[in-house]
Amino acid sequence: MDKNSLKYELELTIADSDVFDVIKPETNRFDTKRSKIKTDKEKGNTKVLIRAKDAVALRATIDSVCQLLKVYEGVKNG
């Protein structure tokens, strides 16, 4: 996907650097023709950058990240 063809960009900051270890291994499956995801650790936070070509791809990627976060919270909070 050409960067110029990206229509939407969303940056999510999660106040927990441990989330990075959950999300990072899953980023390859988000790398499609319509969306991409990048993760990074920064000052005790996890940064998630989602880029999408259209609103449907953006929503699907956000939903997938939210599912991962729900699993993480479930495991963390037991």
VENWO-V73294 format. One record per backbone hydrogen bond with DSSP energy under -0.5 kcal/mol. CO is the residue of the C=O (numbers start at 1). NH is the residue of the N-H. If there is no record, write none. Layout:
BEGIN
CO&NH ; CO&NH
END
This chain:
BEGIN
2&5 ; 3&6 ; 8&52 ; 10&12 ; 10&50 ; 12&14 ; 12&48 ; 13&15 ; 14&16 ; 14&46 ; 16&19 ; 17&20 ; 18&21 ; 18&22 ; 19&22 ; 19&23 ; 20&24 ; 23&26 ; 23&27 ; 24&27 ; 26&29 ; 27&30 ; 27&31 ; 28&31 ; 30&32 ; 34&53 ; 35&32 ; 36&51 ; 38&49 ; 40&47 ; 42&45 ; 44&17 ; 45&42 ; 46&14 ; 47&40 ; 48&12 ; 48&50 ; 49&38 ; 50&10 ; 51&36 ; 52&7 ; 52&8 ; 54&58 ; 55&59 ; 56&60 ; 57&61 ; 58&62 ; 59&63 ; 60&64 ; 61&65 ; 62&66 ; 63&67 ; 64&68 ; 65&69 ; 66&70 ; 67&71 ; 68&72 ; 69&73 ; 70&74 ; 71&75 ; 72&76 ; 73&77 ; 74&78
END
